[in-house]
Amino acid sequence: MNMIVRAALFFAILICLNCEPLRTQAPNEAGNGSDNAPHIEQIDIDKELQKEVNTLESRLEFVENTLQNFQNNYNALKENFNGLKTNYNQATMRIQQLENLTHQTVMDLHDQSSKYFTLESINSNLQKTVDNTNVRLDDKTSALWTEISNVTEEVVSISGMTNRSFDILRNKNVLLENKFQEISNNQSNIVSTLNQIKFPGPQKNKLVVFVAQLSREILISTNKIIVFDKNQLNEGRGFDPHTGVFTATARGIYTFSASIESTNCDVRGAIYRNNEQFAHIAGHFVDREGALGSATSYVHLDEGDRVWVQWMGELNGRVGHVQSQFAGHLLHEMDI
């Protein structure tokens, strides 16, 4: 629409400009006026044309603004219409859903009514059954009370025999307790006698033996010492439960054994003497059963040598406390 208005204005200006030669030529043909008259008249015509052009441009701008406002109003009305149309469609769908729901509710009410009448019939039948059952229960209750009276008499008779049996068992229990106390006393005497016996021959080896376990499951990193923090036995005080390291208190031949239980990966470990591995421990992980590896070895230690168990497996290995154990003892003490 703007293009059409601008084209109309352009053609109007061209028509006005085409009329200019006719206006300048008319005075010359008549032979009236001086040479400056056409020039002055031309200036006036140009001014008039300019005014008309300005007027047309103003009207054109007004028309353009009016058209723009109309276009904006049209777009707004169109959007409102689309919104109303959408709301109408939604309302129509909602009405249809409500109609369907109403129909379904009516059908459900019919079903509930049918079920209600059915339940009423069942309830009537149940009431009749209960009445008949109460009659039979009354008869059975009388018979049951008669049986209870008979059983009570039998229980009283059995109770007398049971009391006599309890007395006999109590006497036997006293005899067993006395016998057990006598055996315990004899055992204590035997142990005391054995402790007083002097065995012939030189007693060369000192007693060095330890057994250590884990008090709980631990999470351990690769190449870390497994700290068995629970002492089962520690004669000679060679094992340190705070570090998991055994320190030899005598020079000689020792035997060491270790078992490692893992709950999340394969077992990879070793028994070390002074940073030197002398026994390897391995076990394959089985789902839900975990992994278990163990090793036993013999080694010569000098006094002050250190022995420990080291984890060589995955970064975050879980070592279980049920079957994991570290043990060792001095087999033969050697002269320095």
C-alpha contacts under 8 A as a table, 3 or more apart, distances in Angstrom:
res1	aa1	res2	aa2	distance
1	M	4	I	5.27
1	M	5	V	6.61
2	N	5	V	5.33
2	N	6	R	6.29
2	N	64	E	6.53
3	M	6	R	5.26
3	M	7	A	6.18
4	I	7	A	5.13
4	I	8	A	6.29
5	V	8	A	5.16
5	V	9	L	6.35
5	V	60	L	7.05
6	R	9	L	5.17
6	R	10	F	6.21
6	R	60	L	7.68
7	A	10	F	5.04
7	A	11	F	6.33
8	A	11	F	5.29
8	A	12	A	6.30
9	L	12	A	5.10
9	L	13	I	6.40
9	L	56	L	7.17
10	F	13	I	5.31
10	F	14	L	6.42
11	F	14	L	5.03
11	F	15	I	6.26
12	A	15	I	5.19
12	A	16	C	6.37
13	I	16	C	5.14
13	I	17	L	6.25
13	I	53	V	7.42
14	L	17	L	5.10
14	L	18	N	6.16
15	I	18	N	5.10
15	I	19	C	6.45
16	C	19	C	5.28
16	C	20	E	6.92
16	C	49	L	7.36
17	L	20	E	5.39
18	N	21	P	6.84
19	C	22	L	5.58
19	C	23	R	6.63
20	E	23	R	5.30
20	E	24	T	6.41
20	E	42	Q	7.65
21	P	24	T	5.20
21	P	25	Q	5.96
22	L	25	Q	5.19
22	L	26	A	6.31
23	R	26	A	5.71
23	R	27	P	7.83
23	R	42	Q	7.99
24	T	27	P	6.62
24	T	28	N	7.53
24	T	38	P	5.61
24	T	41	E	7.79
24	T	42	Q	7.04
25	Q	28	N	5.50
25	Q	29	E	6.53
26	A	29	E	5.47
26	A	30	A	6.56
27	P	30	A	5.26
27	P	31	G	6.30
27	P	32	N	5.99
27	P	33	G	7.09
27	P	38	P	7.27
28	N	31	G	5.11
28	N	32	N	6.79
33	G	37	A	6.20
34	S	37	A	5.67
35	D	38	P	6.65
35	D	39	H	7.77
36	N	39	H	5.33
36	N	40	I	6.45
37	A	40	I	5.28
37	A	41	E	6.16
38	P	41	E	5.08
38	P	42	Q	5.99
39	H	42	Q	5.02
39	H	43	I	6.35
40	I	43	I	5.13
40	I	44	D	6.44
41	E	44	D	5.14
41	E	45	I	6.20
42	Q	45	I	5.03
42	Q	46	D	6.17
43	I	46	D	5.06
43	I	47	K	6.24
44	D	47	K	5.07
44	D	48	E	6.17
45	I	48	E	5.06
45	I	49	L	6.02
46	D	49	L	4.94
46	D	50	Q	5.94
47	K	50	Q	4.94
47	K	51	K	6.15
48	E	51	K	5.08
48	E	52	E	6.18
49	L	52	E	4.97
49	L	53	V	5.97
50	Q	53	V	4.89
50	Q	54	N	6.04
51	K	54	N	5.01
51	K	55	T	6.02
52	E	55	T	4.95
52	E	56	L	5.98
53	V	56	L	5.00
53	V	57	E	6.03
54	N	57	E	4.99
54	N	58	S	6.09
55	T	58	S	5.08
55	T	59	R	6.16
56	L	59	R	5.04
56	L	60	L	5.83
57	E	60	L	4.76
57	E	61	E	6.00
58	S	61	E	5.08
58	S	62	F	6.15
59	R	62	F	4.90
59	R	63	V	5.98
60	L	63	V	4.96
60	L	64	E	6.02
61	E	64	E	4.94
61	E	65	N	6.08
62	F	65	N	5.11
62	F	66	T	6.00
63	V	66	T	4.96
63	V	67	L	6.00
64	E	67	L	5.01
64	E	68	Q	6.05
65	N	68	Q	4.96
65	N	69	N	6.09
66	T	69	N	5.13
66	T	70	F	6.04
67	L	70	F	4.91
67	L	71	Q	5.99
68	Q	71	Q	4.93
68	Q	72	N	6.13
69	N	72	N	5.03
69	N	73	N	6.01
70	F	73	N	5.05
70	F	74	Y	5.90
71	Q	74	Y	4.95
71	Q	75	N	6.13
72	N	75	N	5.10
72	N	76	A	6.14
73	N	76	A	5.04
73	N	77	L	6.02
74	Y	77	L	5.07
74	Y	78	K	5.99
75	N	78	K	4.89
75	N	79	E	6.12
76	A	79	E	5.08
76	A	80	N	6.12
77	L	80	N	4.99
77	L	81	F	5.95
78	K	81	F	4.96
78	K	82	N	6.12
79	E	82	N	5.02
79	E	83	G	6.08
80	N	83	G	4.98
80	N	84	L	6.03
81	F	84	L	5.03
81	F	85	K	5.97
82	N	85	K	4.91
82	N	86	T	6.08
83	G	86	T	5.05
83	G	87	N	6.12
84	L	87	N	5.01
84	L	88	Y	5.95
85	K	88	Y	4.97
85	K	89	N	6.17
86	T	89	N	5.09
86	T	90	Q	6.14
87	N	90	Q	5.01
87	N	91	A	5.95
88	Y	91	A	5.02
88	Y	92	T	6.03
89	N	92	T	5.00
89	N	93	M	6.17
90	Q	93	M	5.05
90	Q	94	R	6.08
91	A	94	R	4.97
91	A	95	I	6.05
92	T	95	I	5.09
92	T	96	Q	6.20
93	M	96	Q	5.02
93	M	97	Q	6.16
94	R	97	Q	4.95
94	R	98	L	6.10
95	I	98	L	5.02
95	I	99	E	6.07
96	Q	99	E	5.00
96	Q	100	N	6.15
97	Q	100	N	5.03
97	Q	101	L	6.01
98	L	101	L	4.89
98	L	102	T	5.92
99	E	102	T	5.02
99	E	103	H	6.12
100	N	103	H	5.06
100	N	104	Q	6.11
101	L	104	Q	4.98
101	L	105	T	5.99
102	T	105	T	4.97
102	T	106	V	6.16
103	H	106	V	5.15
103	H	107	M	6.30
104	Q	107	M	5.04
104	Q	108	D	6.10
105	T	108	D	4.93
105	T	109	L	6.08
106	V	109	L	5.06
106	V	110	H	6.33
107	M	110	H	5.10
107	M	111	D	6.28
108	D	111	D	4.94
108	D	112	Q	6.02
109	L	112	Q	4.96
109	L	113	S	6.04
110	H	113	S	5.09
110	H	114	S	6.28
111	D	114	S	5.11
111	D	115	K	6.16
112	Q	115	K	4.94
112	Q	116	Y	5.93
113	S	116	Y	4.96
113	S	117	F	6.32
114	S	117	F	5.30
114	S	118	T	6.22
115	K	118	T	4.88
115	K	119	L	6.01
116	Y	119	L	5.04
116	Y	120	E	6.12
117	F	120	E	4.99
117	F	121	S	6.32
118	T	121	S	5.16
118	T	122	I	6.24
119	L	122	I	4.89
119	L	123	N	5.88
120	E	123	N	5.04
120	E	124	S	6.22
121	S	124	S	5.17
121	S	125	N	6.36
122	I	125	N	5.08
122	I	126	L	6.06
123	N	126	L	4.95
123	N	127	Q	6.09
124	S	127	Q	5.15
124	S	128	K	6.44
125	N	128	K	5.19
125	N	129	T	6.23
126	L	129	T	4.88
126	L	130	V	6.00
127	Q	130	V	5.04
127	Q	131	D	6.21
128	K	131	D	5.17
128	K	132	N	6.33
129	T	132	N	5.16
129	T	133	T	6.03
130	V	133	T	4.89
130	V	134	N	6.05
131	D	134	N	5.18
131	D	135	V	6.50
132	N	135	V	5.26
132	N	136	R	6.47
133	T	136	R	5.06
133	T	137	L	5.98
134	N	137	L	4.90
134	N	138	D	6.12
135	V	138	D	5.28
135	V	139	D	6.58
136	R	139	D	5.17
136	R	140	K	6.22
137	L	140	K	4.95
137	L	141	T	5.81
138	D	141	T	5.06
138	D	142	S	6.42
139	D	142	S	5.45
139	D	143	A	6.59
140	K	143	A	5.04
140	K	144	L	5.99
141	T	144	L	4.90
141	T	145	W	6.15
142	S	145	W	5.29
142	S	146	T	6.48
143	A	146	T	5.19
143	A	147	E	6.42
144	L	147	E	5.02
144	L	148	I	6.09
145	W	148	I	4.93
145	W	149	S	6.24
146	T	149	S	5.24
146	T	150	N	6.50
147	E	150	N	5.08
147	E	151	V	6.12
148	I	151	V	4.98
148	I	152	T	5.95
149	S	152	T	5.11
149	S	153	E	6.48
150	N	153	E	5.36
150	N	154	E	6.52
151	V	154	E	4.97
151	V	155	V	6.08
152	T	155	V	4.98
152	T	156	V	6.20
153	E	156	V	5.21
153	E	157	S	6.39
154	E	157	S	5.08
154	E	158	I	6.14
155	V	158	I	4.93
155	V	159	S	5.82
156	V	159	S	5.02
156	V	160	G	6.53
157	S	160	G	5.50
157	S	161	M	6.84
158	I	161	M	5.11
158	I	162	T	6.04
159	S	162	T	4.89
159	S	163	N	6.13
160	G	163	N	5.32
160	G	164	R	6.57
161	M	164	R	5.21
161	M	165	S	6.29
162	T	165	S	4.89
162	T	166	F	6.10
163	N	166	F	5.03
163	N	167	D	6.31
164	R	167	D	5.18
164	R	168	I	6.47
165	S	168	I	5.10
165	S	169	L	6.25
166	F	169	L	5.02
166	F	170	R	5.98
167	D	170	R	5.09
167	D	171	N	6.31
168	I	171	N	5.27
168	I	172	K	6.38
169	L	172	K	5.01
169	L	173	N	6.09
170	R	173	N	5.02
170	R	174	V	6.34
171	N	174	V	5.20
171	N	175	L	6.41
172	K	175	L	5.04
172	K	176	L	6.24
173	N	176	L	5.02
173	N	177	E	6.17
174	V	177	E	5.13
174	V	178	N	6.25
175	L	178	N	5.19
175	L	179	K	6.21
176	L	179	K	4.97
176	L	180	F	6.08
177	E	180	F	5.07
177	E	181	Q	6.17
178	N	181	Q	5.11
178	N	182	E	6.21
179	K	182	E	5.04
179	K	183	I	6.26
180	F	183	I	5.06
180	F	184	S	6.18
181	Q	184	S	5.04
181	Q	185	N	6.18
182	E	185	N	5.13
182	E	186	N	6.21
183	I	186	N	5.05
183	I	187	Q	6.11
184	S	187	Q	5.03
184	S	188	S	6.22
185	N	188	S	5.11
185	N	189	N	6.26
186	N	189	N	5.06
186	N	190	I	6.21
187	Q	190	I	5.07
187	Q	191	V	6.24
188	S	191	V	5.17
188	S	192	S	6.13
189	N	192	S	5.06
189	N	193	T	6.09
190	I	193	T	5.06
190	I	194	L	6.16
191	V	194	L	5.12
191	V	195	N	6.24
192	S	195	N	5.19
192	S	196	Q	6.48
193	T	196	Q	5.19
193	T	197	I	6.53
194	L	197	I	5.27
203	Q	206	K	7.97
204	K	333	E	7.07
205	N	330	L	7.93
205	N	331	L	7.95
205	N	332	H	6.26
205	N	333	E	5.25
206	K	333	E	7.38
207	L	235	E	6.49
207	L	236	G	6.27
207	L	330	L	7.13
208	V	234	N	7.68
208	V	235	E	5.34
208	V	236	G	4.72
208	V	237	R	7.66
208	V	238	G	7.26
208	V	249	T	7.94
208	V	329	H	5.43
208	V	330	L	5.40
209	V	233	L	7.14
209	V	234	N	5.93
209	V	235	E	5.20
209	V	236	G	6.71
209	V	238	G	7.97
209	V	327	A	7.66
209	V	328	G	5.75
209	V	329	H	4.00
209	V	330	L	6.47
210	F	231	N	7.64
210	F	232	Q	7.33
210	F	233	L	4.80
210	F	234	N	4.17
210	F	235	E	6.09
210	F	238	G	7.64
210	F	239	F	6.72
210	F	327	A	5.55
210	F	328	G	5.62
210	F	329	H	6.37
211	V	231	N	6.24
211	V	232	Q	5.24
211	V	233	L	4.91
211	V	234	N	6.53
211	V	325	Q	7.30
211	V	326	F	5.98
211	V	327	A	4.32
211	V	328	G	6.77
212	A	228	F	5.70
212	A	229	D	6.96
212	A	230	K	5.52
212	A	231	N	4.57
212	A	232	Q	5.52
212	A	233	L	6.92
212	A	241	P	7.64
212	A	325	Q	5.83
212	A	326	F	5.23
212	A	327	A	6.15
213	Q	228	F	5.03
213	Q	229	D	6.43
213	Q	230	K	5.03
213	Q	231	N	6.47
213	Q	232	Q	7.19
213	Q	321	H	6.99
213	Q	324	S	6.21
213	Q	325	Q	4.66
213	Q	326	F	6.41
214	L	217	E	7.13
214	L	227	V	7.59
214	L	228	F	4.86
214	L	229	D	5.56
214	L	230	K	5.55
214	L	320	G	7.80
214	L	321	H	4.85
214	L	322	V	7.73
214	L	324	S	6.72
214	L	325	Q	7.16
215	S	228	F	7.74
215	S	229	D	6.42
215	S	230	K	5.68
215	S	321	H	6.22
216	R	320	G	7.09
216	R	321	H	5.18
217	E	318	R	6.82
217	E	319	V	5.66
217	E	320	G	4.55
217	E	321	H	5.05
218	I	318	R	5.71
218	I	319	V	5.37
218	I	320	G	6.77
218	I	321	H	7.84
219	L	316	N	6.10
219	L	317	G	5.68
219	L	318	R	4.67
219	L	319	V	6.45
220	I	224	K	6.89
220	I	226	I	7.70
220	I	311	W	7.55
220	I	315	L	7.09
220	I	316	N	5.66
220	I	317	G	5.34
220	I	318	R	6.40
220	I	319	V	7.32
221	S	224	K	5.88
221	S	311	W	7.41
221	S	313	G	7.97
221	S	314	E	7.02
221	S	315	L	4.60
221	S	316	N	5.39
221	S	317	G	6.50
222	T	311	W	5.87
222	T	312	M	5.24
222	T	313	G	5.79
222	T	314	E	5.98
222	T	315	L	5.03
222	T	316	N	7.60
222	T	317	G	7.93
223	N	310	Q	6.07
223	N	311	W	5.32
223	N	312	M	5.15
223	N	313	G	7.84
224	K	310	Q	5.61
224	K	311	W	5.55
224	K	312	M	7.59
225	I	244	G	7.01
225	I	308	W	6.90
225	I	309	V	5.89
225	I	310	Q	4.35
225	I	311	W	6.23
226	I	244	G	6.36
226	I	308	W	7.79
226	I	309	V	5.82
226	I	310	Q	5.66
226	I	311	W	6.45
227	V	241	P	6.75
227	V	242	H	6.86
227	V	243	T	5.64
227	V	244	G	4.05
227	V	245	V	7.70
228	F	231	N	7.81
228	F	241	P	5.89
228	F	242	H	7.87
228	F	243	T	7.87
228	F	244	G	5.19
228	F	325	Q	7.39
228	F	326	F	7.19
229	D	241	P	4.38
229	D	242	H	6.07
229	D	243	T	7.90
229	D	244	G	6.78
230	K	241	P	6.44
231	N	234	N	6.56
231	N	241	P	6.78
234	N	237	R	5.44
234	N	238	G	6.99
234	N	239	F	6.52
235	E	238	G	7.46
236	G	249	T	7.52
237	R	240	D	7.67
238	G	246	F	5.44
238	G	247	T	5.18
238	G	248	A	6.15
238	G	249	T	6.37
239	F	244	G	7.12
239	F	245	V	5.97
239	F	246	F	4.18
239	F	247	T	6.33
240	D	243	T	5.72
240	D	244	G	5.68
240	D	245	V	5.63
240	D	246	F	6.22
241	P	244	G	5.08
241	P	245	V	7.37
244	G	308	W	6.37
244	G	309	V	7.70
245	V	306	R	6.47
245	V	307	V	5.75
245	V	308	W	4.86
245	V	309	V	7.95
246	F	306	R	5.57
246	F	307	V	5.10
246	F	308	W	6.31
247	T	303	E	7.76
247	T	304	G	5.65
247	T	305	D	5.69
247	T	306	R	4.56
247	T	307	V	6.52
248	A	251	R	7.17
248	A	301	L	6.75
248	A	302	D	6.81
248	A	303	E	5.07
248	A	304	G	5.10
248	A	305	D	5.44
248	A	306	R	6.47
249	T	303	E	5.24
249	T	304	G	6.31
250	A	301	L	7.88
250	A	302	D	6.67
250	A	303	E	4.76
250	A	304	G	7.80
250	A	333	E	6.75
251	R	300	H	7.74
251	R	301	L	5.67
251	R	302	D	4.36
251	R	303	E	4.89
251	R	333	E	5.92
251	R	334	M	5.66
251	R	335	D	7.22
251	R	336	I	7.01
252	G	300	H	5.81
252	G	301	L	5.70
252	G	302	D	6.64
252	G	330	L	6.97
252	G	331	L	7.43
252	G	332	H	5.51
252	G	333	E	4.27
252	G	334	M	4.73
252	G	335	D	7.96
253	I	298	Y	7.05
253	I	299	V	5.90
253	I	300	H	4.64
253	I	301	L	6.42
253	I	330	L	6.17
253	I	331	L	5.55
253	I	332	H	5.21
253	I	333	E	6.54
253	I	334	M	7.65
254	Y	298	Y	5.71
254	Y	299	V	5.48
254	Y	300	H	6.19
254	Y	301	L	7.02
254	Y	328	G	7.01
254	Y	329	H	5.71
254	Y	330	L	4.51
254	Y	331	L	5.30
254	Y	332	H	7.16
255	T	296	T	7.27
255	T	297	S	5.74
255	T	298	Y	4.35
255	T	299	V	6.33
255	T	328	G	5.52
255	T	329	H	5.80
255	T	330	L	6.70
255	T	331	L	6.84
256	F	296	T	5.68
256	F	297	S	5.57
256	F	298	Y	6.37
256	F	299	V	7.94
256	F	326	F	7.66
256	F	327	A	5.77
256	F	328	G	4.19
256	F	329	H	6.84
257	S	294	S	7.35
257	S	295	A	5.59
257	S	296	T	4.13
257	S	297	S	6.48
257	S	326	F	6.05
257	S	327	A	5.37
257	S	328	G	6.26
258	A	271	I	7.58
258	A	281	I	7.98
258	A	294	S	5.50
258	A	295	A	5.57
258	A	296	T	6.61
258	A	309	V	7.38
258	A	324	S	7.47
258	A	325	Q	5.56
258	A	326	F	4.45
258	A	327	A	6.32
259	S	281	I	7.59
259	S	292	L	7.08
259	S	293	G	5.60
259	S	294	S	3.99
259	S	295	A	6.55
259	S	323	Q	6.96
259	S	324	S	5.08
259	S	325	Q	5.24
259	S	326	F	6.63
260	I	267	V	6.92
260	I	269	G	7.82
260	I	281	I	7.73
260	I	292	L	5.70
260	I	293	G	5.39
260	I	294	S	6.26
260	I	319	V	6.87
260	I	320	G	7.59
260	I	323	Q	6.86
260	I	324	S	4.51
260	I	325	Q	6.77
261	E	267	V	7.12
261	E	290	G	7.31
261	E	291	A	5.73
261	E	292	L	4.51
261	E	293	G	6.66
261	E	319	V	5.58
261	E	320	G	5.15
261	E	321	H	7.32
261	E	322	V	7.61
261	E	323	Q	5.83
261	E	324	S	5.30
262	S	265	C	6.09
262	S	266	D	6.80
262	S	267	V	6.08
262	S	285	F	7.60
262	S	290	G	5.70
262	S	291	A	5.08
262	S	292	L	6.38
262	S	317	G	7.07
262	S	318	R	5.52
262	S	319	V	4.63
262	S	320	G	5.58
263	T	285	F	7.97
263	T	289	E	7.62
263	T	290	G	4.59
263	T	291	A	6.54
263	T	318	R	5.66
263	T	319	V	6.47
263	T	320	G	6.23
264	N	285	F	7.34
264	N	290	G	6.34
264	N	291	A	7.94
264	N	317	G	6.64
264	N	318	R	5.99
265	C	284	H	7.81
265	C	285	F	5.39
265	C	290	G	7.15
265	C	291	A	6.98
265	C	313	G	8.00
265	C	314	E	7.32
265	C	317	G	6.58
265	C	318	R	7.63
266	D	282	A	7.48
266	D	283	G	5.76
266	D	284	H	4.86
266	D	285	F	4.52
266	D	290	G	7.98
266	D	291	A	5.94
266	D	313	G	7.02
267	V	281	I	7.20
267	V	282	A	5.02
267	V	283	G	4.63
267	V	284	H	6.38
267	V	285	F	7.17
267	V	291	A	6.16
267	V	292	L	6.51
267	V	293	G	6.13
267	V	313	G	6.19
268	R	280	H	7.94
268	R	281	I	5.89
268	R	282	A	4.87
268	R	283	G	6.91
268	R	293	G	7.91
268	R	311	W	6.30
268	R	312	M	4.93
268	R	313	G	4.53
269	G	280	H	6.15
269	G	281	I	4.80
269	G	282	A	6.40
269	G	309	V	7.14
269	G	310	Q	5.60
269	G	311	W	4.54
269	G	312	M	4.69
269	G	313	G	6.64
270	A	277	Q	6.36
270	A	278	F	7.43
270	A	279	A	5.51
270	A	280	H	4.38
270	A	281	I	5.25
270	A	309	V	5.79
270	A	310	Q	5.46
270	A	311	W	6.85
270	A	312	M	7.19
271	I	277	Q	5.84
271	I	278	F	6.04
271	I	279	A	5.07
271	I	280	H	6.52
271	I	281	I	7.77
271	I	307	V	7.09
271	I	308	W	5.79
271	I	309	V	4.57
271	I	310	Q	6.37
272	Y	275	N	5.76
272	Y	276	E	5.23
272	Y	277	Q	4.33
272	Y	278	F	5.95
272	Y	279	A	7.27
272	Y	307	V	5.49
272	Y	308	W	5.40
272	Y	309	V	6.20
272	Y	310	Q	7.11
273	R	276	E	5.07
273	R	277	Q	6.27
273	R	278	F	6.98
273	R	305	D	7.06
273	R	306	R	5.69
273	R	307	V	4.57
273	R	308	W	6.89
274	N	305	D	6.46
274	N	306	R	5.48
274	N	307	V	6.55
277	Q	280	H	7.49
278	F	297	S	7.72
279	A	295	A	6.55
279	A	296	T	7.22
279	A	297	S	6.40
280	H	295	A	6.63
281	I	293	G	5.53
281	I	294	S	5.37
281	I	295	A	5.61
282	A	292	L	7.51
282	A	293	G	4.77
282	A	294	S	6.88
283	G	291	A	5.47
283	G	292	L	5.05
283	G	293	G	4.31
283	G	294	S	7.84
284	H	291	A	5.42
284	H	292	L	7.20
284	H	293	G	7.92
285	F	289	E	7.54
285	F	290	G	5.17
285	F	291	A	4.28
285	F	292	L	7.73
286	V	289	E	5.39
286	V	290	G	5.21
286	V	291	A	6.20
287	D	290	G	6.04
292	L	323	Q	7.93
301	L	305	D	5.94
302	D	305	D	5.60
309	V	326	F	7.56
313	G	317	G	6.74
314	E	317	G	5.47
319	V	324	S	7.52
320	G	323	Q	6.90
320	G	324	S	6.39
321	H	324	S	5.42
330	L	333	E	6.96
